[in-house]
Amino acid sequence: MPRVNPIIRMLESKDIPPIAKAFEQLGWNKPASQYEQYLMEQVLGVRDVYVAFMEERFAGYVTIFWTSSYEPFQNEGIPEIVDFNVLPEFRRQGIGTQLMDKAESEIAKRSPIAGIGVGMYSDYGAAQRMYVLRGYIPDGRGLYYKDHYPVYGETVTVDDDLALYFTKELK
């Protein structure tokens, strides 16, 4: 995989229009209002958002939610990497790896453990592999759906709310 050198920095208001446009062109539901919310949360210290640009073109981003909404992480003070995306045209170039490196480096300043949740259908396959290869291991609690752990025999919808949570001990 070729290693490129994106510019990685915190989200700024000027980034919102190109980010929203990039996802709109992909047909993904990621409107400008989502990033306006992220920016407000960043200002409040609730979330950090790191964006990657290649030659002034938006390539991807990752966010750190300092107080996870996933109760086990919240109870243990584990920050969670949430909403990590690299645009398809920029994948397999090392940008995702560099974004994750940045997120883990920032988390390590506050916590010895990073948390992450990943969806359970094929759209998340690359992410599932990446997290395992980076040393993330399942938290051992099983699948989580919306607000609970489904029990044996329970029917749930396979969508973005069905996730498996992982942790990684940071050096």
TORKOL-4160 file (C-alpha; in steps of 0.2 Angstrom, whole numbers, padded with zeros to 4 digits, m for minus):
171
<pt num="1" X="0000" Y="0000" Z="0000"/>
<pt num="2" X="0008" Y="0017" Z="m0005"/>
<pt num="3" X="0010" Y="0029" Z="0010"/>
<pt num="4" X="0004" Y="0046" Z="0006"/>
<pt num="5" X="0006" Y="0062" Z="0017"/>
<pt num="6" X="m0011" Y="0070" Z="0020"/>
<pt num="7" X="m0013" Y="0085" Z="0030"/>
<pt num="8" X="m0022" Y="0080" Z="0046"/>
<pt num="9" X="m0029" Y="0093" Z="0057"/>
<pt num="10" X="m0044" Y="0098" Z="0068"/>
<pt num="11" X="m0061" Y="0102" Z="0059"/>
<pt num="12" X="m0064" Y="0120" Z="0055"/>
<pt num="13" X="m0080" Y="0128" Z="0049"/>
<pt num="14" X="m0073" Y="0131" Z="0032"/>
<pt num="15" X="m0071" Y="0112" Z="0030"/>
<pt num="16" X="m0090" Y="0108" Z="0032"/>
<pt num="17" X="m0096" Y="0112" Z="0014"/>
<pt num="18" X="m0083" Y="0101" Z="0005"/>
<pt num="19" X="m0086" Y="0087" Z="0017"/>
<pt num="20" X="m0105" Y="0088" Z="0015"/>
<pt num="21" X="m0103" Y="0089" Z="m0004"/>
<pt num="22" X="m0091" Y="0074" Z="m0005"/>
<pt num="23" X="m0103" Y="0063" Z="0005"/>
<pt num="24" X="m0118" Y="0070" Z="m0005"/>
<pt num="25" X="m0109" Y="0065" Z="m0021"/>
<pt num="26" X="m0108" Y="0047" Z="m0014"/>
<pt num="27" X="m0126" Y="0047" Z="m0010"/>
<pt num="28" X="m0122" Y="0045" Z="0009"/>
<pt num="29" X="m0133" Y="0054" Z="0022"/>
<pt num="30" X="m0120" Y="0065" Z="0030"/>
<pt num="31" X="m0127" Y="0082" Z="0029"/>
<pt num="32" X="m0118" Y="0098" Z="0034"/>
<pt num="33" X="m0129" Y="0099" Z="0050"/>
<pt num="34" X="m0120" Y="0083" Z="0056"/>
<pt num="35" X="m0103" Y="0092" Z="0054"/>
<pt num="36" X="m0109" Y="0108" Z="0062"/>
<pt num="37" X="m0115" Y="0098" Z="0077"/>
<pt num="38" X="m0097" Y="0090" Z="0077"/>
<pt num="39" X="m0089" Y="0107" Z="0077"/>
<pt num="40" X="m0100" Y="0113" Z="0091"/>
<pt num="41" X="m0096" Y="0098" Z="0101"/>
<pt num="42" X="m0077" Y="0101" Z="0097"/>
<pt num="43" X="m0078" Y="0118" Z="0104"/>
<pt num="44" X="m0087" Y="0112" Z="0120"/>
<pt num="45" X="m0073" Y="0099" Z="0122"/>
<pt num="46" X="m0085" Y="0084" Z="0120"/>
<pt num="47" X="m0078" Y="0078" Z="0104"/>
<pt num="48" X="m0062" Y="0080" Z="0093"/>
<pt num="49" X="m0064" Y="0079" Z="0075"/>
<pt num="50" X="m0048" Y="0076" Z="0064"/>
<pt num="51" X="m0050" Y="0079" Z="0045"/>
<pt num="52" X="m0038" Y="0073" Z="0032"/>
<pt num="53" X="m0034" Y="0083" Z="0016"/>
<pt num="54" X="m0024" Y="0077" Z="0001"/>
<pt num="55" X="m0018" Y="0092" Z="m0010"/>
<pt num="56" X="m0033" Y="0103" Z="m0003"/>
<pt num="57" X="m0046" Y="0089" Z="m0007"/>
<pt num="58" X="m0055" Y="0082" Z="0008"/>
<pt num="59" X="m0051" Y="0063" Z="0010"/>
<pt num="60" X="m0058" Y="0058" Z="0027"/>
<pt num="61" X="m0060" Y="0061" Z="0045"/>
<pt num="62" X="m0061" Y="0052" Z="0062"/>
<pt num="63" X="m0069" Y="0058" Z="0078"/>
<pt num="64" X="m0066" Y="0055" Z="0096"/>
<pt num="65" X="m0080" Y="0055" Z="0108"/>
<pt num="66" X="m0072" Y="0059" Z="0125"/>
<pt num="67" X="m0087" Y="0052" Z="0135"/>
<pt num="68" X="m0094" Y="0037" Z="0126"/>
<pt num="69" X="m0113" Y="0035" Z="0124"/>
<pt num="70" X="m0109" Y="0016" Z="0126"/>
<pt num="71" X="m0112" Y="0013" Z="0144"/>
<pt num="72" X="m0098" Y="0001" Z="0148"/>
<pt num="73" X="m0085" Y="0013" Z="0140"/>
<pt num="74" X="m0093" Y="0028" Z="0149"/>
<pt num="75" X="m0093" Y="0019" Z="0166"/>
<pt num="76" X="m0074" Y="0015" Z="0163"/>
<pt num="77" X="m0069" Y="0032" Z="0156"/>
<pt num="78" X="m0064" Y="0025" Z="0140"/>
<pt num="79" X="m0065" Y="0037" Z="0125"/>
<pt num="80" X="m0073" Y="0031" Z="0109"/>
<pt num="81" X="m0067" Y="0033" Z="0091"/>
<pt num="82" X="m0084" Y="0036" Z="0083"/>
<pt num="83" X="m0088" Y="0040" Z="0064"/>
<pt num="84" X="m0072" Y="0036" Z="0055"/>
<pt num="85" X="m0073" Y="0038" Z="0036"/>
<pt num="86" X="m0061" Y="0039" Z="0021"/>
<pt num="87" X="m0068" Y="0043" Z="0004"/>
<pt num="88" X="m0068" Y="0028" Z="m0007"/>
<pt num="89" X="m0056" Y="0036" Z="m0020"/>
<pt num="90" X="m0043" Y="0039" Z="m0005"/>
<pt num="91" X="m0044" Y="0021" Z="0002"/>
<pt num="92" X="m0029" Y="0009" Z="0002"/>
<pt num="93" X="m0017" Y="0024" Z="0003"/>
<pt num="94" X="m0013" Y="0024" Z="0021"/>
<pt num="95" X="m0024" Y="0039" Z="0025"/>
<pt num="96" X="m0036" Y="0029" Z="0037"/>
<pt num="97" X="m0021" Y="0022" Z="0046"/>
<pt num="98" X="m0014" Y="0039" Z="0049"/>
<pt num="99" X="m0031" Y="0046" Z="0055"/>
<pt num="100" X="m0032" Y="0031" Z="0067"/>
<pt num="101" X="m0014" Y="0034" Z="0073"/>
<pt num="102" X="m0019" Y="0052" Z="0076"/>
<pt num="103" X="m0035" Y="0047" Z="0086"/>
<pt num="104" X="m0025" Y="0034" Z="0096"/>
<pt num="105" X="m0011" Y="0047" Z="0100"/>
<pt num="106" X="m0024" Y="0060" Z="0106"/>
<pt num="107" X="m0033" Y="0047" Z="0117"/>
<pt num="108" X="m0017" Y="0041" Z="0124"/>
<pt num="109" X="m0014" Y="0058" Z="0132"/>
<pt num="110" X="m0029" Y="0055" Z="0143"/>
<pt num="111" X="m0033" Y="0036" Z="0144"/>
<pt num="112" X="m0023" Y="0020" Z="0143"/>
<pt num="113" X="m0037" Y="0012" Z="0133"/>
<pt num="114" X="m0046" Y="0017" Z="0117"/>
<pt num="115" X="m0064" Y="0010" Z="0112"/>
<pt num="116" X="m0072" Y="0008" Z="0096"/>
<pt num="117" X="m0089" Y="0001" Z="0089"/>
<pt num="118" X="m0091" Y="m0007" Z="0072"/>
<pt num="119" X="m0106" Y="m0012" Z="0062"/>
<pt num="120" X="m0110" Y="m0030" Z="0059"/>
<pt num="121" X="m0114" Y="m0030" Z="0040"/>
<pt num="122" X="m0103" Y="m0031" Z="0025"/>
<pt num="123" X="m0101" Y="m0012" Z="0022"/>
<pt num="124" X="m0090" Y="m0013" Z="0038"/>
<pt num="125" X="m0080" Y="m0027" Z="0033"/>
<pt num="126" X="m0064" Y="m0017" Z="0029"/>
<pt num="127" X="m0066" Y="m0008" Z="0046"/>
<pt num="128" X="m0068" Y="m0024" Z="0055"/>
<pt num="129" X="m0052" Y="m0031" Z="0048"/>
<pt num="130" X="m0043" Y="m0014" Z="0051"/>
<pt num="131" X="m0047" Y="m0014" Z="0069"/>
<pt num="132" X="m0042" Y="m0032" Z="0073"/>
<pt num="133" X="m0026" Y="m0029" Z="0063"/>
<pt num="134" X="m0023" Y="m0013" Z="0074"/>
<pt num="135" X="m0024" Y="m0023" Z="0090"/>
<pt num="136" X="m0042" Y="m0020" Z="0095"/>
<pt num="137" X="m0051" Y="m0035" Z="0103"/>
<pt num="138" X="m0069" Y="m0037" Z="0107"/>
<pt num="139" X="m0075" Y="m0031" Z="0124"/>
<pt num="140" X="m0083" Y="m0048" Z="0127"/>
<pt num="141" X="m0100" Y="m0042" Z="0130"/>
<pt num="142" X="m0107" Y="m0047" Z="0113"/>
<pt num="143" X="m0117" Y="m0038" Z="0100"/>
<pt num="144" X="m0126" Y="m0022" Z="0105"/>
<pt num="145" X="m0142" Y="m0016" Z="0097"/>
<pt num="146" X="m0148" Y="0002" Z="0101"/>
<pt num="147" X="m0149" Y="0001" Z="0120"/>
<pt num="148" X="m0146" Y="m0017" Z="0124"/>
<pt num="149" X="m0137" Y="m0033" Z="0121"/>
<pt num="150" X="m0149" Y="m0045" Z="0111"/>
<pt num="151" X="m0152" Y="m0061" Z="0119"/>
<pt num="152" X="m0152" Y="m0078" Z="0111"/>
<pt num="153" X="m0166" Y="m0080" Z="0099"/>
<pt num="154" X="m0170" Y="m0062" Z="0099"/>
<pt num="155" X="m0173" Y="m0054" Z="0082"/>
<pt num="156" X="m0164" Y="m0037" Z="0078"/>
<pt num="157" X="m0163" Y="m0027" Z="0062"/>
<pt num="158" X="m0145" Y="m0028" Z="0054"/>
<pt num="159" X="m0142" Y="m0009" Z="0052"/>
<pt num="160" X="m0130" Y="0004" Z="0058"/>
<pt num="161" X="m0136" Y="0002" Z="0076"/>
<pt num="162" X="m0130" Y="m0017" Z="0077"/>
<pt num="163" X="m0112" Y="m0016" Z="0083"/>
<pt num="164" X="m0098" Y="m0025" Z="0092"/>
<pt num="165" X="m0087" Y="m0015" Z="0103"/>
<pt num="166" X="m0068" Y="m0017" Z="0104"/>
<pt num="167" X="m0055" Y="m0010" Z="0115"/>
<pt num="168" X="m0036" Y="m0007" Z="0113"/>
<pt num="169" X="m0023" Y="m0004" Z="0126"/>
<pt num="170" X="m0012" Y="0010" Z="0120"/>
<pt num="171" X="0006" Y="0011" Z="0124"/>
